[in-house]
Amino acid sequence: ITAKVVRKITASKALAVTTGATLLVFTLVQGPEYGWWSTAIIASALLAVIFLTTFAVIEARSADPLMPLRLFHNRSLVAGMTITFLYMGTFGALPYFLTVLLQNVHGFTALQTGLAFLVPSIAIAAGTQVGERLATRFSTRTTLVGGMIIGAIGTALMVSGAYADSSYLPLVPGLIISGVGQGIVWTAMWIAAASGVSHDEQGVASGMASTMLNVGNAIGMAVLIAIANRHVGGLTGGALKIA
């Protein structure tokens, strides 16, 4: 097989998986709005299946697969991919909702909002360092579970202080605790994704986890925004802020 043919096959695989993943995300994100049985959603779902199946068939027959299917037998990698999906589907949506709270409810300017994000940013950075030490001292799984619990507690604490008539200060404890938890999870989930993967396939494993990160972000944001908007239909002004 010539180098030109190899490049064409690689391009075909990349096109198939990218198109399939995009259509899948579109189906899951737009399904509630368009209706699950609408023509657009059904067509998108069918095309997603076709493109992803095509990619899997090409990969299975390829001597040099773009994403070796055997990597899915690596439980640590699969766990890492799952965590990255859940991480971005939950914690990844917090910056959006925090921005809405600060700007639309509390009237912060863009500069004030940016400064307000310094607190969670520093906490996350500190959490990544803590996560590295915890993963070394304990198991990666223990570190992931601990980080998720800490992050969840912090998020709940932050939500408890998110009122229309409150200030930024009641949010700070929750932002710090949640940020530390997120940082711990961020470090540990990439360690999990890389564990048990050969040196020359580290890039592939990282790419697989990164893909799940983006998919989780898209789906998580869509679901959480839909839930948040369920009770604000038709509300305006002060009533909308309170909601």
C-alpha positions as CSV (number, residue, x, y, z in Angstrom):
1,I,0.0,0.0,0.0
2,T,1.4,3.4,-1.0
3,A,1.7,6.3,1.3
4,K,-1.0,8.1,-0.8
5,V,-3.4,5.3,-0.3
6,V,-2.7,5.2,3.5
7,R,-3.4,9.0,3.7
8,K,-6.7,8.5,1.9
9,I,-7.7,5.7,4.2
10,T,-6.7,7.7,7.3
11,A,-8.7,10.7,6.0
12,S,-11.7,8.6,5.4
13,K,-11.6,7.2,8.9
14,A,-11.2,10.7,10.4
15,L,-14.1,12.0,8.3
16,A,-16.3,9.0,9.3
17,V,-15.8,9.2,13.0
18,T,-15.9,13.1,13.1
19,T,-19.2,13.2,11.1
20,G,-20.7,10.3,13.1
21,A,-19.8,11.9,16.5
22,T,-21.1,15.3,15.4
23,L,-24.4,13.8,14.3
24,L,-24.7,11.8,17.5
25,V,-24.2,14.9,19.6
26,F,-26.7,16.8,17.5
27,T,-29.2,14.0,18.0
28,L,-28.8,13.9,21.7
29,V,-28.7,17.7,22.2
30,Q,-31.5,18.7,19.8
31,G,-33.7,15.7,20.4
32,P,-35.8,17.3,23.2
33,E,-36.3,20.5,21.2
34,Y,-37.1,19.0,17.8
35,G,-38.9,16.0,19.1
36,W,-37.4,12.5,19.3
37,W,-39.6,11.3,16.4
38,S,-39.0,14.3,14.2
39,T,-37.6,13.7,10.7
40,A,-34.4,15.7,11.4
41,I,-33.6,13.7,14.6
42,I,-34.4,10.3,13.1
43,A,-32.3,11.1,10.0
44,S,-29.5,12.4,12.2
45,A,-29.5,9.3,14.4
46,L,-29.5,6.9,11.4
47,L,-26.7,8.8,9.7
48,A,-24.7,8.8,13.0
49,V,-25.1,5.0,13.2
50,I,-24.0,4.6,9.6
51,F,-20.9,6.8,9.9
52,L,-19.8,5.3,13.2
53,T,-20.4,1.8,12.0
54,T,-18.4,2.5,8.8
55,F,-15.6,3.8,11.0
56,A,-15.7,0.7,13.2
57,V,-15.6,-1.6,10.1
58,I,-12.7,0.3,8.6
59,E,-10.8,0.3,11.9
60,A,-11.4,-3.5,12.4
61,R,-9.9,-4.2,8.9
62,S,-7.0,-1.7,9.1
63,A,-3.5,-2.8,9.8
64,D,-2.8,0.6,11.3
65,P,-6.0,1.7,13.1
66,L,-6.6,5.3,14.0
67,M,-8.2,4.2,17.2
68,P,-7.4,0.6,18.0
69,L,-10.6,-1.1,19.3
70,R,-8.6,-3.3,21.6
71,L,-8.0,-0.2,23.8
72,F,-11.6,-0.5,24.9
73,H,-10.6,-3.6,26.7
74,N,-8.4,-1.4,29.0
75,R,-10.7,-0.9,32.0
76,S,-8.6,2.0,33.3
77,L,-8.9,3.8,30.0
78,V,-12.7,3.2,29.8
79,A,-13.0,4.4,33.3
80,G,-11.0,7.5,32.5
81,M,-13.2,8.2,29.4
82,T,-16.3,7.7,31.5
83,I,-15.1,10.1,34.2
84,T,-14.1,12.7,31.6
85,F,-17.6,12.5,30.1
86,L,-19.3,12.9,33.5
87,Y,-16.8,15.6,34.6
88,M,-17.7,17.9,31.7
89,G,-21.3,16.9,31.8
90,T,-21.6,18.2,35.3
91,F,-18.7,20.4,36.6
92,G,-18.0,21.6,33.0
93,A,-21.4,23.5,33.0
94,L,-20.7,25.4,36.2
95,P,-18.8,28.3,34.5
96,Y,-21.8,29.0,32.2
97,F,-24.3,29.0,35.1
98,L,-22.0,31.1,37.3
99,T,-21.6,33.6,34.5
100,V,-25.4,33.9,34.1
101,L,-25.8,34.3,37.8
102,L,-23.2,37.0,38.2
103,Q,-24.0,39.0,35.1
104,N,-27.7,38.6,34.6
105,V,-28.8,38.4,38.2
106,H,-26.2,40.3,40.2
107,G,-25.4,42.8,37.4
108,F,-21.6,42.1,37.2
109,T,-19.6,43.5,34.3
110,A,-17.5,41.3,32.1
111,L,-14.4,42.5,34.1
112,Q,-16.0,41.9,37.4
113,T,-17.1,38.4,36.3
114,G,-13.6,37.6,35.2
115,L,-12.2,38.7,38.5
116,A,-14.8,36.6,40.3
117,F,-13.5,33.5,38.4
118,L,-10.1,34.0,39.9
119,V,-11.3,32.2,43.1
120,P,-12.4,29.0,41.5
121,S,-9.4,29.1,39.0
122,I,-6.9,29.2,41.9
123,A,-8.8,26.5,43.7
124,I,-8.7,24.2,40.7
125,A,-5.0,24.8,40.2
126,A,-4.4,23.9,43.8
127,G,-6.6,20.9,43.4
128,T,-4.5,19.6,40.5
129,Q,-1.5,19.6,42.7
130,V,-3.4,17.8,45.5
131,G,-4.7,15.3,43.0
132,E,-1.2,14.4,41.9
133,R,-0.1,13.7,45.5
134,L,-3.2,11.8,46.3
135,A,-3.0,9.6,43.2
136,T,0.6,8.8,44.2
137,R,-0.2,8.0,47.7
138,F,-3.6,6.2,47.2
139,S,-5.1,4.6,44.1
140,T,-6.4,6.5,41.1
141,R,-9.9,5.2,41.8
142,T,-9.9,6.4,45.4
143,T,-8.6,9.8,44.2
144,L,-11.3,10.1,41.6
145,V,-14.1,9.2,44.0
146,G,-12.8,11.5,46.6
147,G,-12.4,14.4,44.2
148,M,-16.0,13.9,42.8
149,I,-17.4,13.9,46.4
150,I,-15.5,17.0,47.3
151,G,-16.6,18.7,44.1
152,A,-20.2,17.7,44.7
153,I,-20.2,19.0,48.2
154,G,-18.7,22.3,47.1
155,T,-21.2,22.7,44.3
156,A,-24.1,22.0,46.7
157,L,-22.7,24.6,49.1
158,M,-22.3,27.1,46.2
159,V,-25.9,26.5,45.1
160,S,-27.2,27.1,48.6
161,G,-25.7,30.6,48.5
162,A,-26.9,31.5,45.0
163,Y,-29.9,33.8,45.6
164,A,-31.0,36.8,43.6
165,D,-30.6,39.1,46.7
166,S,-27.3,37.7,47.9
167,S,-23.8,38.9,47.2
168,Y,-20.8,37.1,45.8
169,L,-19.3,36.3,49.2
170,P,-21.7,33.5,50.1
171,L,-20.6,31.7,46.9
172,V,-16.9,31.8,47.8
173,P,-16.7,28.8,50.2
174,G,-18.5,26.6,47.7
175,L,-16.4,27.8,44.8
176,I,-13.2,27.0,46.7
177,I,-14.3,23.5,47.8
178,S,-15.8,22.7,44.4
179,G,-12.7,24.0,42.6
180,V,-10.4,21.8,44.7
181,G,-12.5,18.8,44.0
182,Q,-12.5,19.5,40.3
183,G,-8.8,19.9,40.2
184,I,-8.3,16.6,42.0
185,V,-10.6,14.8,39.5
186,W,-8.9,16.6,36.5
187,T,-5.5,15.2,37.4
188,A,-6.7,11.7,38.3
189,M,-8.9,11.2,35.3
190,W,-6.0,11.7,32.9
191,I,-3.8,9.4,34.9
192,A,-6.6,6.8,34.6
193,A,-6.8,7.3,30.9
194,A,-3.1,6.7,30.4
195,S,-2.7,3.7,32.7
196,G,-1.9,0.4,31.1
197,V,-1.6,2.0,27.6
198,S,1.7,1.4,25.7
199,H,4.0,4.4,25.2
200,D,3.3,4.7,21.5
201,E,-0.5,4.7,22.0
202,Q,-0.6,7.3,24.7
203,G,-1.6,10.0,22.2
204,V,-4.5,7.9,21.0
205,A,-5.7,7.2,24.5
206,S,-5.5,10.9,25.4
207,G,-7.4,11.7,22.2
208,M,-10.2,9.2,23.1
209,A,-10.6,10.7,26.5
210,S,-10.5,14.2,25.1
211,T,-13.3,13.3,22.7
212,M,-15.5,12.1,25.6
213,L,-14.7,15.3,27.4
214,N,-16.1,17.4,24.5
215,V,-19.1,15.1,24.0
216,G,-19.9,15.2,27.7
217,N,-19.7,19.0,27.7
218,A,-22.1,19.3,24.8
219,I,-24.7,16.9,26.2
220,G,-24.3,18.0,29.8
221,M,-24.8,21.6,28.9
222,A,-27.9,20.9,26.8
223,V,-29.5,18.7,29.5
224,L,-28.8,21.1,32.4
225,I,-29.9,24.2,30.5
226,A,-33.1,22.4,29.5
227,I,-33.7,21.6,33.2
228,A,-32.9,25.1,34.3
229,N,-35.2,26.6,31.7
230,R,-38.2,24.4,32.5
231,H,-39.6,26.7,35.2
232,V,-38.7,30.1,33.7
233,G,-40.9,30.1,30.6
234,G,-42.8,33.4,30.2
235,L,-41.1,35.0,33.2
236,T,-39.5,38.4,32.9
237,G,-37.8,41.0,35.0
238,G,-37.5,40.4,38.7
239,A,-39.5,37.2,38.5
240,L,-37.0,35.8,36.1
241,K,-34.1,36.7,38.3
242,I,-35.7,35.0,41.3
243,A,-36.3,31.9,39.3
